[in-house]
Amino acid sequence: MDRLRRASINLLFLGVIAVIVASWWSSQIEPLPTDAALVIAPSGTLVEQRSVRSPINVLQGGDGIRQVLLRDVVDAIRNAATDPRIKVLILEPDGLAGAGLSKLEEVGAAVADFRKAGKKVYAWGKNYNQSQYHLAAQADQVFLNPDGYVLLTGFGRYPTYFKGLFDQIGVKMQVFRVGTYKSFVEPYTRSDMSPEDRDATREYLDAAWQAYQADITAARPKAGAQITRYVGEAPELLAAADGDAAKMALDAGLVDGLKSADEWRDFVRGLVGPAADGKGFKHVDLATYIGRVREEAPHPAARVGVVVAQGAIVDGEQPPGVVGGDSVAGLIRQAREDDAIKALVLRIDSPGGSATASEVIRRELALTRKAGKPVVVSMGSVAASGGYWIAMAADEVWASPTTITGSIGIFAMLPDLSGPMAKLGLTVDGIGTTPLAAGLDPRRPLDPQIGKLLQSSIEHGYKRFLGVVGEARKMSPEAVDQVAQGRVWMGIQAKEKGLVDKLGGLDAALKAAAARAGLTDYDVSYVEKPLSPRDQLLAKLLDNGEESDGGEPGSRSLVDQTVARLRAELQGLALWNDPGHVYLHCLCEAP
């Protein structure tokens, strides 16, 4: 087994080296084609920051799908709009496994700029789910495989509730919270959605669905007008099309034509000509194009720094994909001490987490402002609870209209494992110098005095949260409380309620930060923790090869997807490491 392990690691290492050398060599000798198509075919989930994965996870095939950087897609499309080498933009979103609506809107804005430059955009897919169709709908013409479908379902949120399981095994969850709508603890204390959570969720999901339809209508008026009927009367419409889902989409105006894969290749070949080797059509892929463009771009001395805070907020040092309080604070400090960085943008895509870590990050941003560098927050798909807390140190807060934000509330939750231990015949006994000596021992029922201490701490933390928001937003604590109580808001609603300053994506926030610093000629620099040599090799491997589970969401069975979700929901508890056991976390999913 040891020899097999060593051989596997060595083969992985040699394979990655071969990929890197081949990639470098091809980039040195192959110029980009002229009058070519830029092909955007994202394979995986659209993210702000890639997560780091272990070598064993990669060797075993992993339990996730690939990740595609949002900034790579947006930057490539924006550069291609003015690049004479790029004639048309081709969108093939089959492999897009997931993306928040706000991220899709940022890509859509870049595609709109490409079209405004007088260049055409075409899309094709074997099938389109809701996210994939949003991307495809931005094209001048949308094509679908004759055996395909366009599946639009609207938005929903269906958490798994674990109380029944916990009751069976004897686990009790001790909960302390402030906020009527602070629903994060409910999957562990209830068997169903509370009326308060149901009302709040319905409100923001309805707003998101309206925004989705508005996006489609703006890009494809005929399709937008048909969406409500297309979803609401789907059985009747499919029957009218004799069960032909592709014809149903065509009749509704969601697509412009039906083409098989070979017909699609011939169509694009007619637009840009054949490739140099005579196979396929003349094109350049996303990874090749964005790498070349960034190499060719001038790099002014003045810079606007960007720090990404993606994932749950956790105390201490954490890898990319998790918002470590100390690690993100260190990146902010690094940007502050870099004389070339004149302004800082914090890009938040986080539902929150540790209260301690959130304050560490907020404090570091406040010090950056105090040092004279403008700080602008750009909210991605989610910037709620602790994600909203850290935004309160900014000069300006920007949100997408469909950002999930707010959730101003606080809680603590501790497991009581004495029940299942008793069923196993395990007991705990001993003595302490005070009634509090047992502390927060999950093997014992929670001491009532500890409970009183925690509840008092939670109530104080909520008042502090109101004060932090009130000071930053120039609102009284009472006014903040009216829009707080753990309630979730869409970005457009948050703007109306004074919780954010302006609506717009990352590009708008970067321009705002540059303007505050008085910059007209500047570079955008992402301040990131360097990957270790091992992680660089793994990232290169995943960028250039397919994972065993595939990039397309359809390549994983429904059972596999369900098991993965359950595992992720339970594993999220392992990230709870706040020293005071106090959390600013939102149970909210980006539509």
Backbone torsions as a table, in degrees:
resi	resn	phi	psi	omega
1	MET	NA	-38.2	179.8
2	ASP	-66.5	-41.8	177.9
3	ARG	-63.4	-39.7	178.4
4	LEU	-63.6	-41.6	178.8
5	ARG	-62.3	-46.5	180.0
6	ARG	-63.5	-41.7	179.5
7	ALA	-63.8	-40.1	-179.5
8	SER	-64.4	-44.7	179.8
9	ILE	-64.1	-41.5	179.5
10	ASN	-64.8	-42.1	177.4
11	LEU	-63.2	-40.8	177.2
12	LEU	-60.8	-45.4	-178.9
13	PHE	-62.3	-46.6	179.9
14	LEU	-64.8	-37.6	178.2
15	GLY	-63.6	-42.2	179.7
16	VAL	-65.9	-42.4	178.1
17	ILE	-59.3	-41.7	179.4
18	ALA	-63.1	-41.3	179.1
19	VAL	-64.2	-43.8	-178.5
20	ILE	-64.1	-45.5	-179.3
21	VAL	-63.7	-43.7	179.8
22	ALA	-63.5	-42.0	179.8
23	SER	-64.1	-44.1	-179.8
24	TRP	-64.7	-43.2	-176.9
25	TRP	-64.4	-43.5	-179.1
26	SER	-65.9	-35.1	-179.5
27	SER	-70.1	-23.5	-180.0
28	GLN	-81.6	-29.0	-171.5
29	ILE	-110.1	-12.5	-176.5
30	GLU	-109.6	111.2	174.7
31	PRO	-73.0	157.9	177.3
32	LEU	-68.7	140.7	178.8
33	PRO	-67.7	157.0	177.4
34	THR	-99.9	155.3	-178.2
35	ASP	50.1	43.9	-174.7
36	ALA	-104.7	171.1	174.2
37	ALA	-96.7	133.7	169.1
38	LEU	-89.4	120.0	-176.8
39	VAL	-100.9	117.8	174.4
40	ILE	-104.3	103.9	-179.6
41	ALA	-129.4	72.5	-175.5
42	PRO	-62.9	133.2	179.3
43	SER	-117.9	98.7	-178.6
44	GLY	128.9	-161.7	-178.0
45	THR	-93.2	138.9	178.2
46	LEU	-80.6	119.9	-173.5
47	VAL	-133.2	163.2	174.7
48	GLU	-81.7	-28.7	-175.0
49	GLN	-153.1	134.1	178.9
50	ARG	-74.6	141.3	175.4
51	SER	-84.2	152.4	177.7
52	VAL	-88.7	136.4	179.0
53	ARG	-119.7	152.3	-177.8
54	SER	-81.9	154.5	178.1
55	PRO	-59.8	-38.7	-179.5
56	ILE	-64.3	-39.0	179.3
57	ASN	-62.5	-40.0	179.2
58	VAL	-68.0	-44.4	-178.7
59	LEU	-63.3	-33.6	-179.2
60	GLN	-82.9	-1.8	-179.6
61	GLY	97.9	-13.9	175.5
62	GLY	73.7	169.4	177.6
63	ASP	-122.5	19.9	179.7
64	GLY	-138.9	-176.1	179.6
65	ILE	-116.1	173.4	-175.8
66	ARG	-67.7	163.7	-179.0
67	GLN	-125.1	139.6	-179.3
68	VAL	-120.6	128.5	-178.9
69	LEU	-72.9	126.9	177.8
70	LEU	-57.1	-42.3	-176.2
71	ARG	-66.0	-29.2	177.2
72	ASP	-66.2	-44.0	-179.0
73	VAL	-65.5	-48.5	-176.7
74	VAL	-65.4	-46.2	-178.9
75	ASP	-63.2	-39.7	-179.7
76	ALA	-62.6	-46.7	-178.1
77	ILE	-66.0	-42.0	-179.4
78	ARG	-65.5	-40.6	178.4
79	ASN	-68.0	-38.5	-178.3
80	ALA	-64.8	-25.4	-179.3
81	ALA	-59.2	-32.8	-177.7
82	THR	-113.1	8.1	-178.2
83	ASP	-90.3	116.1	-178.6
84	PRO	-64.1	-16.9	179.2
85	ARG	-75.1	-20.0	-177.4
86	ILE	-102.2	120.5	-177.9
87	LYS	-94.4	-44.2	-178.6
88	VAL	-137.9	161.2	175.5
89	LEU	-110.9	129.4	179.7
90	ILE	-112.2	125.7	177.8
91	LEU	-109.8	122.1	176.1
92	GLU	-129.1	86.6	-170.1
93	PRO	-89.1	16.1	-178.1
94	ASP	-53.0	-38.2	-174.8
95	GLY	-85.7	-1.0	-179.9
96	LEU	-69.3	111.7	-173.8
97	ALA	-87.2	-20.5	-179.3
98	GLY	174.5	148.3	177.8
99	ALA	-164.6	135.8	174.2
100	GLY	-64.9	151.8	-177.5
101	LEU	-58.6	-38.3	-179.8
102	SER	-63.2	-35.9	178.5
103	LYS	-68.8	-41.4	177.3
104	LEU	-61.9	-36.4	179.3
105	GLU	-67.5	-34.4	177.5
106	GLU	-68.4	-39.4	175.3
107	VAL	-65.0	-42.4	179.1
108	GLY	-59.9	-38.1	178.0
109	ALA	-64.8	-38.7	177.7
110	ALA	-66.6	-40.1	177.6
111	VAL	-63.9	-39.7	177.8
112	ALA	-61.1	-39.8	177.1
113	ASP	-64.6	-38.4	177.9
114	PHE	-61.0	-43.0	-179.9
115	ARG	-68.8	-36.1	178.0
116	LYS	-63.9	-24.7	178.1
117	ALA	-76.3	1.8	177.2
118	GLY	88.8	14.2	-179.1
119	LYS	-107.7	150.2	-175.4
120	LYS	-91.2	152.0	179.3
121	VAL	-127.9	133.0	-179.9
122	TYR	-129.9	145.2	-179.1
123	ALA	-130.5	146.1	176.0
124	TRP	-146.4	144.9	176.6
125	GLY	-152.4	151.6	172.9
126	LYS	-68.2	-39.8	174.2
127	ASN	-149.7	163.6	174.1
128	TYR	-131.2	123.1	166.0
129	ASN	-89.5	-171.5	-171.8
130	GLN	-63.9	-46.2	179.0
131	SER	-66.8	-44.0	-179.3
132	GLN	-62.3	-39.1	-179.3
133	TYR	-69.2	-34.7	176.7
134	HIS	-57.6	-42.7	178.8
135	LEU	-68.4	-46.1	-178.1
136	ALA	-63.9	-34.9	-175.5
137	ALA	-64.9	-14.6	179.6
138	GLN	-76.3	-8.6	-175.6
139	ALA	-80.6	160.7	173.7
140	ASP	-66.0	-39.4	178.0
141	GLN	-135.8	137.5	-178.3
142	VAL	-119.1	127.2	-179.8
143	PHE	-119.0	153.2	-176.9
144	LEU	-135.3	145.2	173.9
145	ASN	-59.7	137.2	-178.4
146	PRO	-57.0	-24.1	177.9
147	ASP	-100.3	14.0	-175.0
148	GLY	-94.5	-168.6	-179.5
149	TYR	-154.6	161.6	170.1
150	VAL	-117.5	111.8	-175.3
151	LEU	-103.8	106.2	175.8
152	LEU	-112.8	129.9	-172.5
153	THR	-126.9	-9.6	-169.0
154	GLY	80.2	-178.0	-177.6
155	PHE	-106.4	147.0	177.0
156	GLY	-147.6	160.9	175.9
157	ARG	-139.3	116.1	-175.3
158	TYR	-131.9	84.3	178.8
159	PRO	-67.0	157.1	171.1
160	THR	-87.8	132.6	179.8
161	TYR	-106.1	125.2	-170.3
162	PHE	-101.6	1.3	-174.5
163	LYS	-58.7	-42.4	-180.0
164	GLY	-59.0	-42.1	177.2
165	LEU	-64.6	-45.7	-179.1
166	PHE	-62.1	-38.2	178.6
167	ASP	-63.1	-40.0	-178.6
168	GLN	-65.1	-36.9	-177.1
169	ILE	-96.5	-3.2	174.6
170	GLY	89.1	12.0	178.7
171	VAL	-82.3	133.5	175.1
172	LYS	-116.4	138.5	177.5
173	MET	-105.9	117.9	178.1
174	GLN	-87.7	118.5	-171.8
175	VAL	-117.9	136.6	174.0
176	PHE	-133.8	124.6	-176.1
177	ARG	-152.7	160.9	170.4
178	VAL	-132.1	129.1	-178.6
179	GLY	127.4	112.6	-177.9
180	THR	-56.5	-35.6	-174.8
181	TYR	-101.3	11.0	-179.0
182	LYS	-77.3	91.0	-167.2
183	SER	-97.2	2.6	-174.1
184	PHE	-57.5	-34.1	-175.2
185	VAL	-80.5	-13.6	-169.9
186	GLU	-63.5	-36.3	178.2
187	PRO	-60.6	-16.9	-178.7
188	TYR	-104.6	-7.1	-177.3
189	THR	-124.7	-8.1	-178.8
190	ARG	-131.8	166.3	175.0
191	SER	-106.6	-0.1	179.3
192	ASP	-153.5	173.1	-179.1
193	MET	-76.3	133.3	179.3
194	SER	-70.1	154.2	177.3
195	PRO	-56.7	-38.1	-179.6
196	GLU	-65.5	-44.9	179.2
197	ASP	-66.1	-38.2	179.7
198	ARG	-61.9	-44.1	-179.1
199	ASP	-65.5	-46.2	-178.6
200	ALA	-65.4	-40.3	-179.5
201	THR	-66.4	-43.7	179.1
202	ARG	-58.6	-39.8	-177.0
203	GLU	-64.1	-47.2	-176.4
204	TYR	-78.1	-28.6	176.4
205	LEU	-70.7	-38.0	175.7
206	ASP	-61.3	-42.2	179.1
207	ALA	-64.6	-39.0	179.4
208	ALA	-66.5	-41.0	179.9
209	TRP	-65.9	-38.9	175.3
210	GLN	-62.8	-40.4	179.0
211	ALA	-65.7	-39.8	178.2
212	TYR	-60.1	-48.2	-179.4
213	GLN	-63.2	-36.8	178.3
214	ALA	-64.8	-38.6	177.9
215	ASP	-62.6	-44.6	-179.7
216	ILE	-66.2	-40.7	-179.5
217	THR	-63.0	-39.9	179.7
218	ALA	-64.5	-36.8	-178.3
219	ALA	-84.9	-38.2	-176.5
220	ARG	-140.0	86.2	-174.3
221	PRO	-53.1	-41.6	-178.9
222	LYS	-64.1	-43.5	179.7
223	ALA	-65.5	-43.5	-179.6
224	GLY	-58.7	-38.1	-179.6
225	ALA	-68.9	-19.4	-175.2
226	GLN	-100.3	-8.1	-170.3
227	ILE	-61.9	-46.1	-178.2
228	THR	-57.4	-45.6	178.8
229	ARG	-70.1	-38.9	-178.0
230	TYR	-59.5	-39.3	179.6
231	VAL	-83.3	-46.4	-174.4
232	GLY	-70.6	-29.1	-178.1
233	GLU	-117.6	31.3	-175.9
234	ALA	-55.2	-45.5	-179.8
235	PRO	-60.4	-43.0	-179.8
236	GLU	-66.6	-42.7	-179.7
237	LEU	-65.7	-38.8	179.4
238	LEU	-68.3	-38.7	177.5
239	ALA	-64.0	-39.5	179.0
240	ALA	-64.1	-26.4	178.0
241	ALA	-93.4	17.9	-179.6
242	ASP	57.4	34.6	178.0
243	GLY	79.3	5.0	-178.7
244	ASP	-89.9	100.7	-175.8
245	ALA	-64.9	-34.9	179.3
246	ALA	-65.7	-42.4	178.1
247	LYS	-65.3	-36.8	177.5
248	MET	-59.5	-44.5	178.4
249	ALA	-66.5	-37.9	179.5
250	LEU	-66.9	-44.3	180.0
251	ASP	-62.9	-32.9	-179.2
252	ALA	-82.3	-4.8	179.5
253	GLY	80.6	12.1	178.7
254	LEU	-73.7	-27.9	176.4
255	VAL	-129.5	159.6	-177.7
256	ASP	-96.1	-19.8	-178.2
257	GLY	-171.5	166.1	179.7
258	LEU	-114.0	126.0	-179.4
259	LYS	-139.4	136.4	172.1
260	SER	-74.1	171.9	-177.0
261	ALA	-60.0	-41.9	-179.4
262	ASP	-70.6	-36.7	177.4
263	GLU	-66.0	-36.2	177.3
264	TRP	-65.0	-44.5	178.9
265	ARG	-62.5	-41.1	178.2
266	ASP	-63.9	-38.2	179.4
267	PHE	-62.0	-48.4	-178.7
268	VAL	-68.6	-35.7	176.5
269	ARG	-59.4	-34.6	177.4
270	GLY	-69.4	-22.5	179.6
271	LEU	-83.2	-41.4	-171.7
272	VAL	-121.6	-6.3	-178.4
273	GLY	89.7	166.9	-178.7
274	PRO	-74.0	159.1	175.4
275	ALA	-68.3	164.8	-176.4
276	ALA	-58.7	-32.4	-179.5
277	ASP	-86.7	3.9	179.0
278	GLY	82.2	-4.0	-179.5
279	LYS	-104.9	135.4	178.0
280	GLY	68.3	-153.9	-178.5
281	PHE	-122.5	162.2	-176.8
282	LYS	-71.9	117.3	-175.7
283	HIS	-156.8	170.6	172.0
284	VAL	-136.5	138.2	-178.2
285	ASP	-86.6	168.6	-175.3
286	LEU	-58.3	-51.2	-175.0
287	ALA	-61.3	-44.8	-179.9
288	THR	-64.4	-45.0	-175.1
289	TYR	-67.0	-48.2	-176.4
290	ILE	-67.1	-33.7	176.3
291	GLY	-63.5	-43.7	-179.9
292	ARG	-68.1	-42.1	-178.6
293	VAL	-61.7	-41.5	-178.9
294	ARG	-70.8	-30.5	174.9
295	GLU	-67.4	-38.7	-175.3
296	GLU	-79.9	-21.0	-173.0
297	ALA	-68.8	143.3	173.7
298	PRO	-69.1	155.6	-178.1
299	HIS	-127.7	91.5	178.4
300	PRO	-60.2	156.7	-177.4
301	ALA	-67.7	-39.8	-179.6
302	ALA	-76.8	141.4	-176.2
303	ARG	-136.6	150.6	166.6
304	VAL	-105.0	119.7	-178.5
305	GLY	-84.8	146.4	176.9
306	VAL	-126.1	126.4	173.0
307	VAL	-114.2	129.4	-178.4
308	VAL	-98.8	129.8	175.0
309	ALA	-117.8	89.8	-177.8
310	GLN	-116.4	131.8	176.4
311	GLY	107.3	-174.4	179.5
312	ALA	-68.3	145.0	179.4
313	ILE	-88.1	120.7	-172.4
314	VAL	-129.9	145.7	-179.6
315	ASP	-68.8	145.9	172.9
316	GLY	89.8	-163.6	178.0
317	GLU	-85.2	132.1	-177.7
318	GLN	-138.6	157.0	179.2
319	PRO	-77.1	167.1	175.3
320	PRO	-55.0	143.1	-176.9
321	GLY	98.3	-12.0	173.1
322	VAL	-129.5	136.6	-177.9
323	VAL	-87.0	90.8	176.0
324	GLY	-76.1	129.5	-179.2
325	GLY	-56.3	-49.4	-178.4
326	ASP	-72.5	-38.5	-176.6
327	SER	-69.4	-43.3	178.7
328	VAL	-69.5	-40.0	176.7
329	ALA	-59.8	-38.1	178.0
330	GLY	-63.9	-38.3	177.9
331	LEU	-67.4	-39.1	177.3
332	ILE	-63.9	-42.5	178.5
333	ARG	-63.5	-40.0	177.5
334	GLN	-60.8	-42.2	178.3
335	ALA	-66.1	-38.7	-179.3
336	ARG	-65.3	-35.9	-176.0
337	GLU	-88.2	-2.1	178.3
338	ASP	-90.1	111.8	-176.0
339	ASP	-63.8	-24.8	-179.3
340	ALA	-74.5	-23.6	178.8
341	ILE	-86.3	115.9	-175.2
342	LYS	-97.7	-17.2	178.8
343	ALA	-153.9	158.3	-176.1
344	LEU	-127.7	134.8	171.5
345	VAL	-114.6	124.7	173.9
346	LEU	-99.4	115.6	178.8
347	ARG	-94.2	112.3	-174.5
348	ILE	-104.8	128.9	171.7
349	ASP	-139.6	75.1	-170.1
350	SER	-149.8	139.0	174.7
351	PRO	-87.2	3.2	178.9
352	GLY	101.2	-163.2	-178.2
353	GLY	159.6	-123.6	-175.3
354	SER	-63.4	128.5	176.9
355	ALA	-66.7	-39.8	179.7
356	THR	-62.0	-48.6	-179.2
357	ALA	-65.2	-37.2	178.8
358	SER	-61.1	-42.0	-179.9
359	GLU	-69.8	-34.7	176.6
360	VAL	-59.3	-43.5	-179.8
361	ILE	-69.3	-45.2	-179.7
362	ARG	-59.9	-41.7	-179.7
363	ARG	-62.8	-40.0	-179.5
364	GLU	-66.7	-36.6	175.6
365	LEU	-65.8	-40.3	178.6
366	ALA	-61.7	-39.6	177.5
367	LEU	-65.3	-34.1	178.5
368	THR	-66.0	-42.3	175.7
369	ARG	-63.6	-42.0	-179.5
370	LYS	-63.0	-30.0	178.8
371	ALA	-76.2	-4.5	175.8
372	GLY	99.8	5.4	178.9
373	LYS	-99.3	127.1	178.0
374	PRO	-61.2	142.9	177.8
375	VAL	-124.5	123.1	177.8
376	VAL	-122.2	134.3	176.1
377	VAL	-99.8	133.5	173.7
378	SER	-117.4	117.2	-178.8
379	MET	-88.8	131.9	177.8
380	GLY	-88.6	-131.4	-178.1
381	SER	-69.3	-38.7	-178.5
382	VAL	-138.2	132.0	172.0
383	ALA	-146.6	74.2	-170.1
384	ALA	-122.8	157.0	177.7
385	SER	54.7	-113.4	177.4
386	GLY	-61.3	-30.7	175.5
387	GLY	-65.4	-31.0	175.6
388	TYR	-78.8	-36.8	179.3
389	TRP	-55.4	-49.0	-176.0
390	ILE	-68.0	-21.7	179.1
391	ALA	-72.0	-14.4	-173.0
392	MET	-76.2	0.3	176.9
393	ALA	-99.1	8.4	-173.1
394	ALA	-92.1	155.8	170.9
395	ASP	-71.5	-35.6	179.5
396	GLU	-140.8	144.3	177.0
397	VAL	-121.3	118.6	177.8
398	TRP	-108.1	140.1	176.5
399	ALA	-136.0	149.6	169.6
400	SER	-71.4	152.0	175.9
401	PRO	-55.5	-26.7	-178.0
402	THR	-107.1	13.7	173.3
403	THR	-63.1	141.8	171.5
404	ILE	-93.6	119.2	-175.6
405	THR	-142.6	-171.7	-176.8
406	GLY	81.7	-124.5	-176.0
407	SER	54.4	48.8	-178.9
408	ILE	-79.0	98.3	-178.0
409	GLY	-168.2	176.3	-173.5
410	ILE	-152.8	151.0	179.7
411	PHE	-156.6	164.8	168.9
412	ALA	-134.7	144.2	179.7
413	MET	-144.9	127.3	-177.1
414	LEU	-127.9	135.1	178.9
415	PRO	-81.9	143.0	172.4
416	ASP	-111.3	106.7	-175.4
417	LEU	-98.1	12.1	-177.1
418	SER	-65.2	-31.1	179.8
419	GLY	-62.5	-59.2	179.6
420	PRO	-63.3	-29.6	177.3
421	MET	-65.8	-38.7	179.1
422	ALA	-65.2	-37.7	178.3
423	LYS	-63.9	-27.7	178.7
424	LEU	-89.1	0.5	-179.8
425	GLY	81.0	18.6	-180.0
426	LEU	-99.0	134.1	179.0
427	THR	-128.0	157.8	179.0
428	VAL	-126.8	129.6	178.6
429	ASP	-146.7	157.0	180.0
430	GLY	166.5	-163.2	-176.9
431	ILE	-146.7	147.6	177.5
432	GLY	-134.8	163.8	-177.8
433	THR	-75.5	-20.2	178.2
434	THR	-140.6	164.3	176.9
435	PRO	-61.5	-19.4	-178.0
436	LEU	-92.7	0.7	-173.6
437	ALA	-62.9	-31.8	178.8
438	ALA	-68.6	-20.3	174.4
439	GLY	57.0	-136.3	-176.4
440	LEU	-101.2	52.7	-178.1
441	ASP	-81.1	111.0	-177.3
442	PRO	-67.4	-9.6	178.7
443	ARG	-77.8	-13.8	-176.5
444	ARG	-121.2	149.7	173.3
445	PRO	-57.1	144.9	-176.6
446	LEU	-66.6	128.6	177.7
447	ASP	-65.3	134.2	-178.9
448	PRO	-55.3	-34.2	180.0
449	GLN	-66.7	-37.5	175.9
450	ILE	-63.7	-39.4	178.5
451	GLY	-60.8	-42.7	178.7
452	LYS	-63.9	-40.7	178.9
453	LEU	-62.3	-43.8	-179.2
454	LEU	-65.3	-43.6	-179.3
455	GLN	-62.8	-41.0	177.5
456	SER	-63.1	-40.3	179.0
457	SER	-64.7	-39.9	179.7
458	ILE	-65.0	-44.2	179.9
459	GLU	-63.2	-39.5	176.2
460	HIS	-64.9	-41.6	179.6
461	GLY	-61.6	-37.4	178.7
462	TYR	-66.5	-42.6	176.7
463	LYS	-61.1	-38.6	177.8
464	ARG	-63.8	-42.5	178.9
465	PHE	-59.0	-46.9	178.2
466	LEU	-59.7	-40.2	-179.8
467	GLY	-67.0	-42.5	178.8
468	VAL	-61.5	-45.9	179.7
469	VAL	-67.1	-43.5	-178.9
470	GLY	-59.6	-43.2	179.8
471	GLU	-65.9	-42.0	-177.4
472	ALA	-71.7	-38.1	-174.8
473	ARG	-97.3	2.0	-179.7
474	LYS	57.5	50.5	178.2
475	MET	-128.7	153.1	175.0
476	SER	-74.3	153.3	176.8
477	PRO	-55.6	-35.0	179.5
478	GLU	-65.5	-39.7	178.7
479	ALA	-67.4	-38.0	177.5
480	VAL	-64.9	-41.3	-179.1
481	ASP	-59.3	-31.1	-179.8
482	GLN	-64.7	-29.0	-179.8
483	VAL	-109.6	8.0	-177.5
484	ALA	-100.2	-122.4	-178.5
485	GLN	58.8	25.2	178.8
486	GLY	80.3	8.3	-175.1
487	ARG	-75.0	139.8	-179.7
488	VAL	-95.2	140.7	179.2
489	TRP	-130.0	147.5	168.1
490	MET	-74.3	158.5	-178.4
491	GLY	-55.7	-42.6	-178.4
492	ILE	-66.1	-34.0	175.9
493	GLN	-71.6	-40.1	179.2
494	ALA	-61.8	-36.6	177.1
495	LYS	-63.2	-44.3	179.8
496	GLU	-62.9	-31.5	-176.2
497	LYS	-94.7	5.3	175.6
498	GLY	80.0	14.5	-178.7
499	LEU	-85.4	-20.1	173.7
500	VAL	-133.2	163.7	-176.0
501	ASP	-90.1	-46.6	-172.9
502	LYS	-143.7	159.3	178.0
503	LEU	-105.5	131.3	179.9
504	GLY	164.8	167.5	-178.4
505	GLY	-89.7	-166.5	-176.8
506	LEU	-63.0	-39.1	-178.7
507	ASP	-60.1	-42.4	178.8
508	ALA	-65.1	-39.6	179.1
509	ALA	-66.0	-38.4	177.5
510	LEU	-62.6	-43.3	178.8
511	LYS	-64.5	-37.9	178.7
512	ALA	-64.9	-41.7	178.9
513	ALA	-65.0	-42.5	178.6
514	ALA	-62.8	-41.2	179.6
515	ALA	-63.3	-40.3	178.5
516	ARG	-64.6	-30.2	178.6
517	ALA	-89.9	-1.1	-179.7
518	GLY	72.3	30.8	-177.7
519	LEU	-99.7	136.6	172.2
520	THR	-115.7	-32.5	177.5
521	ASP	-118.7	108.5	-173.9
522	TYR	-151.3	161.3	176.2
523	ASP	-109.2	154.3	175.1
524	VAL	-102.6	123.8	-175.0
525	SER	-123.9	120.5	177.0
526	TYR	-82.3	123.7	179.3
527	VAL	-93.3	108.5	-174.2
528	GLU	-135.0	152.9	175.8
529	LYS	-72.1	126.4	-179.3
530	PRO	-60.2	138.6	175.8
531	LEU	-73.8	147.4	174.7
532	SER	-66.9	159.9	177.2
533	PRO	-53.1	-39.0	178.4
534	ARG	-61.8	-47.1	-177.0
535	ASP	-69.0	-31.8	175.8
536	GLN	-63.5	-42.3	178.9
537	LEU	-63.5	-43.4	-179.9
538	LEU	-64.9	-41.2	179.2
539	ALA	-63.0	-40.4	179.6
540	LYS	-66.0	-38.8	178.4
541	LEU	-62.0	-46.5	-177.3
542	LEU	-69.8	-27.7	178.0
543	ASP	-72.2	-28.1	-171.8
544	ASN	-112.7	0.9	-179.6
545	GLY	-141.6	158.4	180.0
546	GLU	-84.7	139.8	173.1
547	GLU	-75.9	160.1	-175.2
548	SER	-65.4	-26.4	-179.8
549	ASP	-88.1	-3.7	175.4
550	GLY	81.4	158.7	-179.5
551	GLY	-87.7	-26.9	-174.1
552	GLU	-79.6	139.4	-179.2
553	PRO	-60.3	-31.3	-179.2
554	GLY	-70.7	-12.2	-178.3
555	SER	-78.6	-9.5	177.5
556	ARG	-107.3	136.1	-178.8
557	SER	-67.4	160.3	177.7
558	LEU	-62.0	-37.5	178.9
559	VAL	-64.9	-43.2	179.4
560	ASP	-61.8	-43.6	179.0
561	GLN	-64.0	-39.4	-179.6
562	THR	-67.1	-45.0	178.7
563	VAL	-62.3	-41.4	179.1
564	ALA	-61.8	-39.6	179.9
565	ARG	-66.7	-45.0	178.4
566	LEU	-59.3	-43.2	179.6
567	ARG	-62.6	-42.0	-179.4
568	ALA	-65.3	-39.3	-179.4
569	GLU	-65.2	-39.3	179.4
570	LEU	-77.7	-36.9	-179.6
571	GLN	-67.0	-23.5	178.0
572	GLY	-58.8	-28.1	178.6
573	LEU	-65.0	-25.5	-178.7
574	ALA	-69.2	-16.7	179.6
575	LEU	-83.2	-5.0	-176.9
576	TRP	-78.7	95.6	-177.8
577	ASN	-129.2	22.5	-179.9
578	ASP	-61.7	132.2	-177.6
579	PRO	-59.0	-32.9	179.7
580	GLY	-96.6	3.8	179.8
581	HIS	60.5	31.3	-179.2
582	VAL	-116.1	135.1	-171.2
583	TYR	-133.5	143.8	172.9
584	LEU	-116.1	86.1	-172.0
585	HIS	-135.0	141.6	-178.2
586	CYS	-110.9	129.8	171.7
587	LEU	-88.5	79.2	-176.9
588	CYS	-143.2	141.9	-179.6
589	GLU	-114.9	135.4	178.8
590	ALA	-69.6	128.7	178.3
591	PRO	-70.3	NA	NA
